[in-house]
Amino acid sequence: MPFIIVIAIIAWAVIGSPLKDIANILWKTEAAPWETVDAYYYPDRYRLGRYVFLEDLQTVDDCRAWVSSQARLYSDPSIVRGDYLCGIQKLETWNGLSVYRMTVK
């Protein structure tokens, strides 16, 4: 029986994505210590093609702080006209579209 468990763990490590799975379980709304966060601020929530971004932040709180500073620069400190996203751990990029483990506000 222990042999089967060892084989299953090895298969998970080789075929699966153990770091992503662990992060999904333990850090549901935050970045795991080994992950980075990308911040996206949209000055006009109805024109999402126009945005500013900053990559490789350490925490979601860092993302929110940067977004707040950008919102103040665009004279929208309460983020009423704009919108934002914090992308946790970029997994892939397809044709300019970034895929993250999760996005939060």
MARPALUM-622473 format. One line per 8 residues: number of its first residue (from 1); their letters; for each residue x, y, z of N, C-alpha, C. Coordinates in Angstrom, 3 decimals. Layout:
BEGIN
NUM = A = X Y Z X Y Z X Y Z ~ ...;
This chain:
BEGIN
1 = MPFIIVIA = 0.809 -1.206 0.000 0.000 0.000 0.000 0.856 1.277 0.000 ~ 1.906 1.383 0.854 2.741 2.587 0.810 3.390 2.787 -0.563 ~ 3.700 1.681 -1.249 4.300 1.770 -2.575 3.347 2.462 -3.550 ~ 2.069 2.150 -3.481 1.061 2.762 -4.357 0.958 4.261 -4.074 ~ 1.017 4.629 -2.810 0.946 6.045 -2.442 2.160 6.795 -2.982 ~ 3.333 6.194 -2.869 4.554 6.820 -3.388 4.457 6.989 -4.901 ~ 3.981 5.968 -5.599 3.815 6.044 -7.058 2.819 7.144 -7.415 ~ 1.723 7.247 -6.672 0.719 8.282 -6.933 1.306 9.681 -6.739;
9 = IIAWAVIG = 2.094 9.867 -5.703 2.711 11.174 -5.451 3.717 11.516 -6.544 ~ 4.495 10.548 -6.971 5.459 10.779 -8.056 4.727 11.126 -9.349 ~ 3.650 10.406 -9.646 2.867 10.687 -10.851 2.282 12.096 -10.798 ~ 1.770 12.498 -9.629 1.216 13.848 -9.455 2.301 14.904 -9.695 ~ 3.500 14.645 -9.179 4.597 15.600 -9.339 5.043 15.707 -10.797 ~ 5.012 14.588 -11.526 5.480 14.574 -12.908 4.400 15.068 -13.869 ~ 3.184 14.572 -13.713 2.105 14.871 -14.653 1.320 16.115 -14.250 ~ 1.104 16.279 -12.965 0.267 17.369 -12.471 1.022 18.667 -12.271;
17 = SPLKDIAN = 0.432 19.497 -11.441 1.022 20.793 -11.116 0.941 20.993 -9.608 ~ 1.843 20.352 -8.857 1.732 20.367 -7.398 1.783 21.758 -6.773 ~ 2.639 22.644 -7.265 2.705 23.984 -6.674 1.393 24.738 -6.870 ~ 0.807 24.621 -8.052 -0.475 25.277 -8.309 -1.567 24.669 -7.445 ~ -1.589 23.345 -7.320 -2.597 22.678 -6.491 -2.480 23.092 -5.029 ~ -1.264 23.148 -4.521 -1.054 23.558 -3.126 -1.485 25.013 -2.939 ~ -1.134 25.880 -3.887 -1.531 27.291 -3.794 -3.047 27.432 -3.825 ~ -3.729 26.643 -4.670 -5.192 26.706 -4.738 -5.840 26.302 -3.423;
25 = ILWKTEAA = -5.219 25.387 -2.707 -5.786 24.915 -1.439 -5.477 25.881 -0.298 ~ -4.236 26.316 -0.186 -3.816 27.099 0.979 -3.949 28.610 0.811 ~ -3.839 29.120 -0.413 -3.916 30.559 -0.663 -5.029 30.818 -1.665 ~ -6.272 30.838 -1.182 -7.433 30.953 -2.072 -7.620 32.357 -2.647 ~ -7.236 33.389 -1.923 -7.417 34.760 -2.414 -6.131 35.580 -2.330 ~ -5.031 34.951 -2.067 -3.739 35.629 -1.953 -2.706 34.895 -2.806 ~ -1.588 35.536 -3.006 -0.480 34.900 -3.717 0.314 34.043 -2.741 ~ 0.666 32.858 -3.176 1.558 32.007 -2.381 2.937 32.676 -2.345;
33 = PWETVDAY = 3.768 32.331 -1.376 5.079 32.990 -1.258 5.947 32.910 -2.521 ~ 5.766 31.899 -3.334 6.592 31.738 -4.537 5.938 32.357 -5.782 ~ 4.759 32.936 -5.645 4.037 33.490 -6.787 4.224 35.007 -6.885 ~ 3.973 35.527 -8.080 3.989 36.975 -8.293 2.587 37.440 -8.671 ~ 2.380 38.743 -8.558 1.077 39.348 -8.841 1.275 40.440 -9.887 ~ 0.406 40.465 -10.886 0.410 41.523 -11.893 -0.815 42.406 -11.667 ~ -0.620 43.723 -11.728 -1.698 44.687 -11.491 -2.131 45.310 -12.813 ~ -3.437 45.368 -13.030 -4.013 46.006 -14.211 -5.008 47.057 -13.752;
41 = YYPDRYRL = -4.838 48.287 -14.225 -5.780 49.360 -13.919 -6.377 49.854 -15.228 ~ -7.708 49.887 -15.280 -8.453 50.351 -16.443 -9.064 51.707 -16.093 ~ -8.568 52.818 -16.643 -9.095 54.138 -16.294 -10.575 54.307 -16.654 ~ -11.032 53.605 -17.691 -12.437 53.674 -18.109 -12.967 52.245 -18.166 ~ -13.873 51.911 -17.266 -14.375 50.537 -17.180 -15.119 50.080 -18.434 ~ -15.472 51.015 -19.302 -16.185 50.658 -20.528 -15.250 50.551 -21.734 ~ -13.980 50.861 -21.531 -12.975 50.745 -22.603 -11.810 49.924 -22.072 ~ -12.007 48.627 -21.993 -11.013 47.749 -21.377 -9.764 47.542 -22.232;
49 = GRYVFLED = -9.790 48.016 -23.453 -8.595 47.937 -24.288 -7.538 48.957 -23.880 ~ -7.928 49.908 -23.056 -7.002 50.937 -22.577 -6.700 50.663 -21.105 ~ -5.451 50.363 -20.805 -5.088 50.030 -19.430 -3.607 50.304 -19.198 ~ -3.250 50.349 -17.916 -1.847 50.405 -17.507 -1.617 49.220 -16.582 ~ -0.405 48.699 -16.572 -0.157 47.521 -15.744 1.252 47.545 -15.173 ~ 1.414 46.768 -14.121 2.715 46.589 -13.479 2.850 45.113 -13.142 ~ 3.971 44.517 -13.519 4.180 43.087 -13.299 5.090 42.829 -12.107 ~ 5.036 41.600 -11.640 5.966 41.057 -10.637 5.889 41.712 -9.260;
57 = LQTVDDCR = 4.687 42.007 -8.807 4.507 42.463 -7.430 4.517 41.248 -6.516 ~ 4.747 41.460 -5.231 4.862 40.343 -4.288 3.527 39.898 -3.701 ~ 2.607 40.846 -3.461 1.348 40.501 -2.789 0.170 41.189 -3.464 ~ -1.024 40.716 -3.133 -2.247 41.347 -3.620 -2.374 42.746 -3.019 ~ -1.950 42.930 -1.778 -1.980 44.268 -1.169 -1.081 45.244 -1.925 ~ 0.070 44.783 -2.404 0.934 45.630 -3.241 0.205 46.029 -4.520 ~ -0.524 45.095 -5.095 -1.308 45.365 -6.303 -2.347 46.445 -6.019 ~ -3.087 46.273 -4.943 -4.131 47.248 -4.597 -3.538 48.630 -4.326;
65 = AWVSSQAR = -2.391 48.684 -3.677 -1.745 49.975 -3.402 -1.329 50.654 -4.707 ~ -0.766 49.881 -5.637 -0.366 50.452 -6.919 -1.585 50.936 -7.694 ~ -2.656 50.141 -7.692 -3.884 50.530 -8.387 -4.436 51.823 -7.787 ~ -4.416 51.944 -6.473 -4.895 53.176 -5.826 -4.079 54.383 -6.278 ~ -2.775 54.214 -6.390 -1.937 55.333 -6.843 -2.264 55.703 -8.289 ~ -2.515 54.710 -9.128 -2.885 54.986 -10.518 -4.247 55.665 -10.599 ~ -5.186 55.217 -9.792 -6.523 55.819 -9.788 -6.439 57.293 -9.383 ~ -5.588 57.610 -8.417 -5.411 59.017 -8.028 -4.814 59.825 -9.184;
73 = LYSDPSIV = -3.875 59.238 -9.920 -3.295 59.934 -11.075 -4.346 60.238 -12.143 ~ -5.332 59.358 -12.270 -6.403 59.536 -13.251 -7.618 60.244 -12.649 ~ -7.440 60.891 -11.501 -8.501 61.647 -10.811 -9.733 60.796 -10.529 ~ -9.514 59.564 -10.136 -10.603 58.643 -9.790 -10.215 57.862 -8.530 ~ -9.972 58.559 -7.395 -9.441 57.881 -6.207 -10.348 56.790 -5.635 ~ -11.649 56.883 -5.880 -12.573 55.854 -5.381 -12.804 54.740 -6.399 ~ -12.149 54.820 -7.518 -12.271 53.859 -8.623 -13.742 53.664 -8.995 ~ -14.372 54.798 -9.331 -15.772 54.788 -9.754 -15.858 54.651 -11.273;
81 = RGDYLCGI = -15.038 55.416 -11.981 -15.058 55.365 -13.451 -14.212 54.223 -13.997 ~ -13.194 53.839 -13.251 -12.272 52.810 -13.712 -12.562 51.449 -13.106 ~ -11.636 50.538 -13.320 -11.732 49.189 -12.768 -10.309 48.632 -12.671 ~ -10.163 47.506 -12.006 -8.833 46.911 -11.875 -8.927 45.410 -11.634 ~ -7.814 44.742 -11.845 -7.659 43.319 -11.550 -6.248 43.077 -11.045 ~ -6.129 42.124 -10.145 -4.828 41.647 -9.697 -4.716 40.194 -10.157 ~ -3.819 39.917 -11.067 -3.620 38.565 -11.582 -2.541 37.853 -10.788 ~ -2.920 36.732 -10.186 -1.984 35.975 -9.356 -1.368 34.843 -10.173;
89 = QKLETWNG = -0.074 34.856 -10.313 0.749 33.833 -10.972 0.327 33.578 -12.418 ~ 0.997 34.275 -13.322 0.741 34.078 -14.753 1.136 32.660 -15.136 ~ 0.196 31.941 -15.739 0.443 30.561 -16.151 0.881 30.480 -17.607 ~ 0.175 31.217 -18.458 0.473 31.181 -19.888 0.070 32.502 -20.517 ~ 0.575 32.749 -21.718 0.143 33.885 -22.523 -0.169 33.369 -23.917 ~ -1.382 33.643 -24.372 -1.815 33.220 -25.708 -2.216 34.444 -26.505 ~ -1.505 34.726 -27.582 -1.831 35.852 -28.460 -2.060 37.143 -27.683 ~ -1.213 37.428 -26.718 -1.335 38.651 -25.937 -2.305 38.570 -24.775;
97 = LSVYRMTV = -2.981 37.444 -24.598 -3.928 37.254 -23.497 -3.237 36.456 -22.395 ~ -3.151 37.032 -21.203 -2.492 36.360 -20.078 -3.498 35.526 -19.296 ~ -3.093 34.311 -18.947 -3.920 33.405 -18.153 -3.264 33.271 -16.782 ~ -4.045 33.529 -15.729 -3.532 33.504 -14.360 -4.148 32.364 -13.564 ~ -3.457 31.988 -12.485 -4.034 30.997 -11.568 -5.367 31.509 -11.055 ~ -5.419 32.778 -10.721 -6.680 33.417 -10.342 -6.522 34.924 -10.439 ~ -7.658 35.609 -10.553 -7.661 37.067 -10.502 -8.549 37.497 -9.347 ~ -8.132 38.540 -8.668 -8.892 39.074 -7.534 -8.904 40.591 -7.633;
105 = K = -9.774 41.188 -6.836 -9.825 42.655 -6.735 -9.354 43.066 -5.380;
